[in-house]
Amino acid sequence: MLERVKTALVDSFVGAIAIGLLLSQGISQIVRVAVNPLTVWLLQRQYAENYPVGASRAGSLESMLPQLLMSVFLLLIAYGLLRWLYCPTQKQGQDATREQEENA
């Protein structure tokens, strides 16, 4: 049954679209995590009167960790889908080699 699902996803390009979407979401999350501390720092410098000296930083590691974990999770799912849909398994590689030997 999984082979039928795999064939349907590959033939209809839904798998490629899903992988592209997951990759773009993961990369954009990483960029957002990297740019957020700079944005917070610039806003705190610009509006220093609104931020007391001892105020907690919004760009701290505790606030960035969930976004970073989400981006890693999205990239791992995309990698798993890519391997499952588009990388030949060892059995398929052996079958292709056997067919080439028979044709020769």
ZADO-1210 file (C-alpha; in nm, 4 decimals, padded with zeros to 6 digits):
<atoms>
<atom x="00.0000" y="00.0000" z="00.0000" code="MET" pos="1"/>
<atom x="00.2869" y="00.2379" z="00.0762" code="LEU" pos="2"/>
<atom x="00.4269" y="00.1783" z="-00.2706" code="GLU" pos="3"/>
<atom x="00.0968" y="00.2943" z="-00.4230" code="ARG" pos="4"/>
<atom x="00.1011" y="00.6092" z="-00.2098" code="VAL" pos="5"/>
<atom x="00.4649" y="00.6704" z="-00.3016" code="LYS" pos="6"/>
<atom x="00.3921" y="00.6295" z="-00.6725" code="THR" pos="7"/>
<atom x="00.0927" y="00.8633" z="-00.6526" code="ALA" pos="8"/>
<atom x="00.2946" y="01.1307" z="-00.4713" code="LEU" pos="9"/>
<atom x="00.5834" y="01.1118" z="-00.7166" code="VAL" pos="10"/>
<atom x="00.3720" y="01.0958" z="-01.0338" code="ASP" pos="11"/>
<atom x="00.1436" y="01.3861" z="-00.9395" code="SER" pos="12"/>
<atom x="00.4301" y="01.6085" z="-00.8125" code="PHE" pos="13"/>
<atom x="00.2455" y="01.6520" z="-00.4821" code="VAL" pos="14"/>
<atom x="00.5479" y="01.5080" z="-00.3039" code="GLY" pos="15"/>
<atom x="00.7830" y="01.7599" z="-00.4665" code="ALA" pos="16"/>
<atom x="00.5508" y="02.0467" z="-00.3790" code="ILE" pos="17"/>
<atom x="00.5226" y="01.9275" z="-00.0183" code="ALA" pos="18"/>
<atom x="00.9003" y="01.8930" z="00.0133" code="ILE" pos="19"/>
<atom x="00.9502" y="02.2419" z="-00.1308" code="GLY" pos="20"/>
<atom x="00.6963" y="02.3879" z="00.1085" code="LEU" pos="21"/>
<atom x="00.8550" y="02.2180" z="00.4098" code="LEU" pos="22"/>
<atom x="01.2033" y="02.3334" z="00.3053" code="LEU" pos="23"/>
<atom x="01.0897" y="02.6924" z="00.2555" code="SER" pos="24"/>
<atom x="00.9128" y="02.6965" z="00.5927" code="GLN" pos="25"/>
<atom x="01.2157" y="02.5504" z="00.7705" code="GLY" pos="26"/>
<atom x="01.4607" y="02.7909" z="00.6087" code="ILE" pos="27"/>
<atom x="01.2377" y="03.0920" z="00.6744" code="SER" pos="28"/>
<atom x="01.2088" y="02.9907" z="01.0411" code="GLN" pos="29"/>
<atom x="01.5885" y="02.9717" z="01.0697" code="ILE" pos="30"/>
<atom x="01.6259" y="03.3141" z="00.9070" code="VAL" pos="31"/>
<atom x="01.3600" y="03.4542" z="01.1410" code="ARG" pos="32"/>
<atom x="01.5457" y="03.3124" z="01.4421" code="VAL" pos="33"/>
<atom x="01.8730" y="03.4652" z="01.3183" code="ALA" pos="34"/>
<atom x="01.7257" y="03.8100" z="01.2439" code="VAL" pos="35"/>
<atom x="01.4995" y="03.8422" z="01.5504" code="ASN" pos="36"/>
<atom x="01.7730" y="03.9395" z="01.8037" code="PRO" pos="37"/>
<atom x="01.8970" y="04.2142" z="01.5729" code="LEU" pos="38"/>
<atom x="01.5445" y="04.3455" z="01.5253" code="THR" pos="39"/>
<atom x="01.4780" y="04.3478" z="01.9003" code="VAL" pos="40"/>
<atom x="01.8096" y="04.5206" z="01.9675" code="TRP" pos="41"/>
<atom x="01.7379" y="04.7915" z="01.7095" code="LEU" pos="42"/>
<atom x="01.3879" y="04.8510" z="01.8476" code="LEU" pos="43"/>
<atom x="01.5181" y="04.8718" z="02.2021" code="GLN" pos="44"/>
<atom x="01.7810" y="05.1238" z="02.0949" code="ARG" pos="45"/>
<atom x="01.5293" y="05.3311" z="01.9012" code="GLN" pos="46"/>
<atom x="01.2685" y="05.3334" z="02.1774" code="TYR" pos="47"/>
<atom x="01.4974" y="05.3250" z="02.4805" code="ALA" pos="48"/>
<atom x="01.2525" y="05.5211" z="02.6958" code="GLU" pos="49"/>
<atom x="00.9929" y="05.2428" z="02.6634" code="ASN" pos="50"/>
<atom x="01.2354" y="04.9699" z="02.7707" code="TYR" pos="51"/>
<atom x="01.3699" y="04.9934" z="03.1265" code="PRO" pos="52"/>
<atom x="01.7344" y="04.9112" z="03.1811" code="VAL" pos="53"/>
<atom x="01.6641" y="04.5818" z="03.3614" code="GLY" pos="54"/>
<atom x="01.3923" y="04.4634" z="03.1206" code="ALA" pos="55"/>
<atom x="01.4170" y="04.1106" z="02.9850" code="SER" pos="56"/>
<atom x="01.5302" y="04.0683" z="02.6294" code="ARG" pos="57"/>
<atom x="01.2708" y="03.9387" z="02.3826" code="ALA" pos="58"/>
<atom x="01.5475" y="03.7999" z="02.1630" code="GLY" pos="59"/>
<atom x="01.6803" y="03.5667" z="02.4310" code="SER" pos="60"/>
<atom x="01.7527" y="03.1994" z="02.3798" code="LEU" pos="61"/>
<atom x="01.4375" y="03.0962" z="02.5660" code="GLU" pos="62"/>
<atom x="01.2180" y="03.2824" z="02.3184" code="SER" pos="63"/>
<atom x="01.4091" y="03.1556" z="02.0133" code="MET" pos="64"/>
<atom x="01.4340" y="02.7894" z="02.1110" code="LEU" pos="65"/>
<atom x="01.0772" y="02.6857" z="02.0120" code="PRO" pos="66"/>
<atom x="01.1149" y="02.8439" z="01.6680" code="GLN" pos="67"/>
<atom x="01.4533" y="02.6806" z="01.6201" code="LEU" pos="68"/>
<atom x="01.3169" y="02.3395" z="01.7201" code="LEU" pos="69"/>
<atom x="01.0230" y="02.3848" z="01.4822" code="MET" pos="70"/>
<atom x="01.2554" y="02.4688" z="01.1940" code="SER" pos="71"/>
<atom x="01.4733" y="02.1633" z="01.2620" code="VAL" pos="72"/>
<atom x="01.1623" y="01.9462" z="01.2806" code="PHE" pos="73"/>
<atom x="01.0336" y="02.0809" z="00.9449" code="LEU" pos="74"/>
<atom x="01.3712" y="02.0238" z="00.7786" code="LEU" pos="75"/>
<atom x="01.3894" y="01.6682" z="00.9135" code="LEU" pos="76"/>
<atom x="01.0423" y="01.5904" z="00.7768" code="ILE" pos="77"/>
<atom x="01.1413" y="01.7340" z="00.4377" code="ALA" pos="78"/>
<atom x="01.4598" y="01.5253" z="00.4359" code="TYR" pos="79"/>
<atom x="01.2680" y="01.2107" z="00.5282" code="GLY" pos="80"/>
<atom x="01.0140" y="01.2691" z="00.2508" code="LEU" pos="81"/>
<atom x="01.2913" y="01.3392" z="00.0018" code="LEU" pos="82"/>
<atom x="01.4714" y="01.0160" z="00.0897" code="ARG" pos="83"/>
<atom x="01.1525" y="00.8100" z="00.0844" code="TRP" pos="84"/>
<atom x="01.0119" y="00.9470" z="-00.2407" code="LEU" pos="85"/>
<atom x="01.3138" y="01.0126" z="-00.4597" code="TYR" pos="86"/>
<atom x="01.6102" y="00.8058" z="-00.3426" code="CYS" pos="87"/>
<atom x="01.6120" y="00.4481" z="-00.4730" code="PRO" pos="88"/>
<atom x="01.6272" y="00.1789" z="-00.2123" code="THR" pos="89"/>
<atom x="01.8958" y="-00.0865" z="-00.2175" code="GLN" pos="90"/>
<atom x="01.6473" y="-00.3465" z="-00.3437" code="LYS" pos="91"/>
<atom x="01.5428" y="-00.1263" z="-00.6364" code="GLN" pos="92"/>
<atom x="01.9090" y="-00.0646" z="-00.7206" code="GLY" pos="93"/>
<atom x="01.9780" y="-00.4402" z="-00.7226" code="GLN" pos="94"/>
<atom x="01.6752" y="-00.5022" z="-00.9479" code="ASP" pos="95"/>
<atom x="01.7937" y="-00.2376" z="-01.1948" code="ALA" pos="96"/>
<atom x="02.1438" y="-00.3897" z="-01.1998" code="THR" pos="97"/>
<atom x="02.0013" y="-00.7381" z="-01.2545" code="ARG" pos="98"/>
<atom x="01.7882" y="-00.6108" z="-01.5469" code="GLU" pos="99"/>
<atom x="02.0902" y="-00.4463" z="-01.7073" code="GLN" pos="100"/>
<atom x="02.2899" y="-00.7699" z="-01.6765" code="GLU" pos="101"/>
<atom x="02.0062" y="-00.9692" z="-01.8322" code="GLU" pos="102"/>
<atom x="01.9786" y="-00.7288" z="-02.1269" code="ASN" pos="103"/>
<atom x="02.3510" y="-00.7421" z="-02.1986" code="ALA" pos="104"/>
</atoms>
